[in-house]
Amino acid sequence: MPRPLNGRKLYLSGNLIQRIYRSDFWNFSSLDLLHLGNNRISYLQEGAFSSLTSLRSLYLTGNNLERLSPPMFLGLQNLRYLYFEYNEIHEVDPGTFDAMPSLQLLFLNANLLRSLPTGVFSRVNLARLNLRNNHFLQLPVAGVLEHLTGLVQVDLRQNLWECNCDAAPLKRWLEGLSAVVVMGEVVCHSPEKTTGTDLRAISMELLCPELEPQEDRQQEQKAATSTATERAVSAGYPGPGLGSVIPPGKESIPLSVLVLSLLVLFVSAFFAAAALIAYALRRRDKLPFRRQGEVDLAGIQMECGIFTEQTHHHHHHHGLPEMPSLPPPEHNHVYDTIVPQEAVPKGPRPRRRPAHV
């Protein structure tokens, strides 16, 4: 049967294939998908897929593979989806997935895995990882799970999780993920006090009683160190690994205190200005009666002064005797200058001389 030219997908599932050699796919460089599931494959020659440089999806589900190593995946730099579920894999060598930097999905569920090597995911950016139904007792965060920073789905169900002090990092890692990311429950298998309980639901005191006091002491030490460092820096003395930040003799003011002080000052100034404006408006609306009377009497005084001046000028012009001057007022108020009736001198009025024609 002739091979198809520029074929994109090749399905060889459900056969009796036992071994894969490098020469089997030398003329299939255009393949996008290769399905080898449900065979009896137990051997993959080094570089068996090296000619499939365009391959994006590889299915090796339901075979007899026992070990994964880096030479198996040479040339798969564009591979994104890798399916190895339902095999007999019990070991994954370090650097196995380094040749697949584009890998996004990895299904290793239903195998015999008990551990994963350090740095196994350091060169990939997985979005989905399935480790369901294996034999994991523990799964380290440092060097393994910590590299899975872009996960959108992880499945750790149906393993033999041992929930003791060694599981504390895994518990914290799971609690840091969204409930949508973690599939189902990570149920403890042992010890008996935690059997059947989701690891995330177990308190740290029950999981590791001796760890909680140590954590409390560590937190206290960190807090004390932080406080001492802040005091040293604020006083101008160097902290650990720091030079003198502030000159000696000048204390720093915390930003929160400075902001609060400015806020209080602003509010105080606002209320003071409002009070002054209100006081000025009240003073303008309620002028004292005495000052209003003084203003009115001042007008009367001006009119009387004008009349007196005119009378004096008339007497002087016609040679008439002048009116006797009044004594100076005892008070300085304008209404004291108004002449009362008793102050006017009594006597015969001077007669007017007839005018000469």
Secondary structure by P-SEA (a helix, b strand, c coil): ccccccccccccccccccccccccccccccccbbbbccccccccccccccccccccbbbbccccccccccccccccccccbbbbccccccccccccccccccccbbbbcccccccccccccccccccbbbbcccccccccccccccccccccbbbbccccccccccaaaaaaaaaaccccccccccccccccccccccccccccccccaaaaaaaaaaaaaaaaaaaaaaaaaaaccccccccccccccbbbbbaaaaaaaaaaaaaaaaaaaaaaaaaaaaaaacccaaaaaaaaaaaaaaaaaaaaaaaaaaaaaaccccccccccccccccccccccccccccccccccccccc
